[in-house]
Amino acid sequence: MKIRTQLKLLSMMLFAVMINPAFADDSAESKQQQRSEHLQDMTPEQQARAKERYEKFKSLPPEQQQKIRERHERFKQLPPEEQQRLRERRQKFKNMPEEQRQQMREKWRNITPEQQQKIRDKRKNMSP
């Protein structure tokens, strides 16, 4: 799956968590209130995009939804500095010309899982 698609799906999943009380911890009524307030703070355009992403997320097979939820949970477990680093890398990628992004995706698809892991490990150990 393309990185852009995965990021959009993650956004949809986040929206699902924000609006669906089934995802909320029973003892966390304040979290639900915060989610509601967050939605109210969104512009109509942001709300529309969030709704689109949520609907797309809900149309995915349950296995894919679960993978997105698991990635989101792993992301939430990262230290704030690592979360910020990942956000910055995502933004840097988004700012690249589409042709360059396509080349990077193609290179990534053509290397072995072991090589991919080495790259991940190297990036993780790099200074911010």
Secondary structure as the mmCIF struct_conf table of DSSP 4:
data_model
#
loop_
_struct_conf.conf_type_id
_struct_conf.id
_struct_conf.beg_label_comp_id
_struct_conf.beg_label_asym_id
_struct_conf.beg_label_seq_id
_struct_conf.end_label_comp_id
_struct_conf.end_label_asym_id
_struct_conf.end_label_seq_id
HELX_RH_AL_P HELX_RH_AL_P1 ILE A 3 ILE A 19
HELX_RH_3T_P HELX_RH_3T_P1 PRO A 21 PHE A 23
BEND BEND1 ALA A 24 ALA A 24
TURN_TY1_P TURN_TY1_P1 ASP A 26 SER A 27
HELX_RH_AL_P HELX_RH_AL_P2 GLU A 29 ASP A 41
BEND BEND2 MET A 42 MET A 42
HELX_RH_AL_P HELX_RH_AL_P3 PRO A 44 SER A 59
BEND BEND3 LEU A 60 LEU A 60
HELX_RH_AL_P HELX_RH_AL_P4 PRO A 62 GLN A 77
BEND BEND4 LEU A 78 LEU A 78
HELX_RH_AL_P HELX_RH_AL_P5 PRO A 80 ASN A 95
BEND BEND5 MET A 96 MET A 96
HELX_RH_AL_P HELX_RH_AL_P6 GLU A 98 ARG A 109
TURN_TY1_P TURN_TY1_P2 ASN A 110 ASN A 110
BEND BEND6 ILE A 111 ILE A 111
HELX_RH_AL_P HELX_RH_AL_P7 PRO A 113 ASN A 125
BEND BEND7 MET A 126 MET A 126
#
